């Protein structure tokens, strides 16, 4: 759900973090910055800096646990349930 007015402070950081994986444009819209993506990024950086956190870009807010790595591999399984 999009904010009706631009968020600030910790609310902005939380909203930006929750939407960071969806991209800057959508995150900006949901945080109350429609059509103002660059202003949104600057506001997020300022909000993070105010709490002592340095970020260079929006994806810096994505926690390592949220980043999914898909490794190539093969699946080994029986052909049917009866041949377990």
Phi, psi and omega in degrees: 000133182280144176286145182282334176226157182302130178283158178221168174059218185294329177297319178295316180298314180298316180295315180297318180295319181294334184248004185300323182291341182273354179106157185295321183296311180292320178299319179299316179298315183290339180264008176093018180239059180294135179061020180226053186299316181294321176295322178298312180300316179297320179294320178295316179298318178296317180297318179295318180298326180294338177255009175087022180245128179260127174232147177262326180210169186301323183294347175294342179279347181282121180291151180304327180293335180277340180278117184260127176256128177257115180261140179293149180184185178233155178256131178246118182206156176292158181288336180212166179293332182284345180255035176286000000 
